[in-house]
């Protein structure tokens, strides 16, 4: 009887540890083996390259390889939030149609000295709460980065930090029609305000110059919208205030903020002591 119990216990332990090991063709994660971050990602990339039906110079697989080889450990090309669990993951890149091969990419870097992030932990609505305490899952620093690419050779032109640590949804190119200015919108879910935030990067001096950051958002009792307050080249916004009572929620008023080149801040004439960084 003891022999049977010993055999069953041994068999159970073998099955448990076997289940913990990644199988053939299965992608491993850096969280399983932090010290082998780049090795694991190269292995996973090789699997993706074998499965890719159509390749072209400077495609997203080439960009991922560049990030693995030339960026610090724990740096990742972010993916779109998947609307449905069965959607194919989409890298957060935008190929700009112009005279040159410009590629905008959303990159997440792990905070030095903390656990290496897992990209899945900084994407989507649930990850937006990571802003309250991200230390257990590592802290992600997001960057919008512009690359120029020629025959799979990537050159970084600039990178602009995104002041948030989780909740990424999507990247898109838009136009501010008032000034005919293009901008990149990075949209993030924000569970804290029950809504979303958009970090908008305006190319007020052209694509190759570092863009101007301006934030908009929409939540249950939070709202900020794009505006043209003082008619210069910089985007402005209206910040809304709300009244809440038993009968509901109503907009009380809106406050115009405009960009001060002298102070390098958003300010308002409503109250000189009020200012915003972006």
C-alpha positions in Angstrom: 0.0 0.0 0.0 2.8 2.4 0.9 4.5 1.5 -2.4 1.3 2.5 -4.3 1.0 5.8 -2.4 4.6 6.6 -3.1 4.2 5.8 -6.8 1.1 8.0 -7.0 2.8 10.9 -5.2 5.9 10.6 -7.5 3.7 10.4 -10.6 1.7 13.5 -9.5 4.9 15.5 -9.0 6.3 14.5 -12.4 3.0 15.6 -14.1 3.0 18.9 -12.2 6.5 19.9 -13.2 5.9 18.7 -16.7 2.9 21.0 -17.0 5.0 24.0 -15.8 7.5 23.5 -18.7 6.7 25.2 -22.0 6.0 22.7 -24.7 7.4 22.5 -28.3 6.5 25.6 -30.3 5.0 27.2 -27.2 6.2 30.7 -26.4 8.0 31.3 -23.1 7.9 34.6 -21.2 10.7 36.6 -19.6 8.8 36.4 -16.3 9.5 32.6 -16.2 13.2 33.2 -16.8 14.1 37.0 -16.3 17.8 36.5 -16.8 17.2 35.0 -20.2 14.8 37.7 -21.4 16.4 38.3 -24.8 17.2 34.7 -25.4 13.5 33.8 -24.9 12.3 36.6 -27.1 14.6 35.6 -29.9 13.3 32.1 -29.7 9.7 33.3 -29.8 10.5 35.6 -32.7 12.0 32.7 -34.7 8.7 30.9 -34.3 6.8 34.0 -35.5 9.1 34.4 -38.5 8.5 30.7 -39.5 4.7 31.2 -39.3 4.7 34.6 -41.2 3.1 34.2 -44.6 4.2 37.6 -46.1 7.4 39.5 -45.1 8.6 42.9 -46.4 11.6 45.1 -45.6 11.2 47.0 -42.3 8.1 45.0 -41.3 7.1 44.6 -37.6 9.1 41.4 -37.2 12.2 43.2 -38.3 11.4 46.0 -35.9 10.9 43.6 -33.0 14.3 42.0 -33.8 15.9 45.5 -33.8 14.4 46.2 -30.3 15.6 42.9 -29.0 19.1 43.4 -30.3 19.7 47.1 -29.7 17.5 48.1 -26.7 18.1 47.2 -23.0 16.7 44.1 -21.5 13.0 44.4 -20.6 12.1 46.7 -23.5 9.1 45.6 -25.6 7.2 46.6 -28.7 3.6 47.0 -27.3 0.5 45.5 -28.9 -3.0 46.8 -29.4 -5.5 45.8 -26.8 -7.5 42.9 -28.2 -11.2 43.6 -28.5 -11.9 39.8 -28.3 -9.8 37.1 -26.8 -9.5 35.3 -30.2 -8.2 38.4 -32.1 -4.7 38.1 -33.5 -2.4 40.4 -31.5 -1.4 43.6 -33.5 1.8 45.4 -32.8 1.3 49.1 -31.9 3.0 50.6 -34.9 2.0 53.1 -37.6 3.7 53.2 -41.0 3.6 56.8 -42.2 3.0 57.3 -45.9 5.5 59.9 -47.1 8.7 60.4 -49.0 10.6 58.4 -46.4 9.9 55.2 -44.6 8.8 56.5 -41.2 7.6 54.1 -38.5 5.9 55.2 -35.3 6.0 52.6 -32.5 4.8 52.3 -28.9 7.6 50.9 -26.8 7.4 49.9 -23.1 10.6 49.8 -21.0 11.0 48.1 -17.7 12.0 50.2 -14.7 15.6 49.4 -13.7 15.9 47.5 -10.5 12.4 46.1 -10.6 10.8 43.0 -12.1 10.8 42.9 -15.9 7.4 43.7 -17.1 5.2 41.4 -19.1 3.5 43.3 -22.0 0.1 41.7 -21.3 0.2 43.3 -17.9 0.2 46.9 -19.3 -2.4 46.5 -22.0 -6.2 46.9 -21.7 -8.7 48.1 -19.1 -7.7 45.8 -16.2 -4.0 46.9 -16.5 -5.1 50.6 -16.0 -5.2 50.0 -12.3 -1.5 49.3 -12.3 -1.0 53.1 -11.9 -2.0 52.7 -8.3 0.7 50.1 -7.5 2.8 48.7 -10.3 5.8 47.4 -8.2 4.6 43.8 -8.0 4.3 43.5 -11.7 7.1 45.8 -12.6 6.8 49.4 -13.7 6.4 50.1 -17.4 7.6 53.4 -19.0 5.8 54.0 -22.3 7.5 55.8 -25.2 6.2 56.9 -28.6 9.2 56.4 -30.9 9.9 57.4 -34.5 12.2 55.3 -36.6 13.5 55.8 -40.1 14.1 52.4 -41.8 16.1 51.5 -44.9 16.4 47.8 -45.9 15.8 46.6 -42.3 18.2 49.1 -40.9 16.4 51.2 -38.2 17.5 54.7 -37.1 15.7 56.2 -34.1 14.9 59.9 -34.8 13.3 60.7 -31.4 11.3 59.2 -28.5 8.7 61.0 -26.4 7.7 59.7 -23.0 4.0 58.8 -22.3 3.1 59.8 -18.7 1.2 56.6 -17.8 2.1 53.1 -16.8 -0.7 50.8 -18.0 -4.0 50.5 -19.8 -2.8 50.8 -23.5 -5.5 50.5 -26.1 -4.3 51.7 -29.5 -2.3 54.1 -31.7 -3.7 56.2 -34.6 -2.8 59.1 -36.8 -5.2 62.0 -36.8 -5.4 65.6 -38.0 -6.2 68.8 -36.1 -8.2 70.4 -38.9 -8.2 73.9 -37.4 -4.5 74.2 -38.0 -4.1 71.4 -40.5 -1.7 69.7 -38.1 -1.2 65.9 -37.9 -0.9 64.2 -34.6 -0.5 60.7 -33.2 -3.1 59.7 -30.6 -2.2 57.1 -28.0 -5.4 55.9 -26.3 -5.3 54.3 -22.8 -8.1 52.8 -20.7 -8.4 54.4 -17.2 -10.5 52.5 -14.7 -9.9 55.1 -12.0 -12.0 57.7 -13.9 -14.2 55.0 -15.5 -13.2 56.2 -19.0 -10.1 56.7 -21.1 -7.2 59.1 -21.7 -5.6 60.1 -24.9 -2.0 61.3 -25.1 -1.8 63.4 -28.3 1.5 64.1 -30.0 1.2 67.1 -32.3 3.8 67.6 -35.1 3.8 71.4 -34.8 7.3 71.6 -36.3 7.2 68.6 -38.7 7.5 64.8 -38.3 11.2 64.6 -37.6 11.1 67.1 -34.7 10.0 65.9 -31.3 6.2 66.4 -31.0 4.2 68.5 -28.6 2.2 66.5 -26.0 -1.3 67.4 -25.0 -3.7 65.2 -23.0 -7.4 64.8 -23.4 -9.7 62.5 -21.4 -13.3 61.4 -20.9 -14.8 59.8 -17.8 -18.0 59.8 -15.7 -17.1 63.2 -14.1 -13.9 64.0 -16.0 -13.7 65.6 -19.4 -11.1 67.5 -21.4 -11.5 68.3 -25.1 -9.2 69.7 -27.9 -9.7 73.4 -28.6 -8.1 76.5 -30.2 -8.1 79.1 -27.4 -5.4 81.6 -28.4 -5.0 80.8 -32.1 -1.3 79.9 -32.1 0.2 76.7 -33.6 -0.1 74.8 -30.3 -3.3 72.8 -29.4 -5.3 74.0 -26.4 -8.2 72.4 -24.5 -11.3 72.9 -22.4 -11.4 71.3 -19.0 -14.9 70.6 -17.7 -16.2 70.7 -14.1 -19.2 68.9 -12.9 -22.0 69.1 -10.3 -23.1 65.8 -8.7 -26.3 65.3 -6.6 -29.1 62.8 -6.2 -30.7 63.9 -9.4 -27.7 63.2 -11.6 -24.4 64.6 -13.0 -24.3 67.8 -14.9 -21.6 70.0 -16.5 -21.1 73.1 -14.4 -18.7 75.0 -16.6 -15.6 74.7 -18.8 -12.2 76.3 -18.3 -10.0 77.2 -21.3 -6.3 76.3 -21.0 -3.7 77.4 -23.6 0.0 76.7 -24.1 2.5 79.2 -22.7 5.8 79.1 -24.7 7.5 81.2 -22.0 6.5 79.0 -19.1 6.4 75.7 -21.1 3.1 74.9 -19.3 -0.7 75.0 -20.0 -2.2 78.0 -18.2 -5.6 79.7 -17.9 -6.7 83.3 -17.4 -9.4 82.1 -15.1 -6.8 81.6 -12.3 -3.2 82.4 -12.8 -2.2 79.8 -10.2 -3.7 77.0 -12.2 -1.4 75.2 -14.6 -0.9 71.8 -16.3 2.2 70.1 -17.8 0.3 68.8 -20.8 
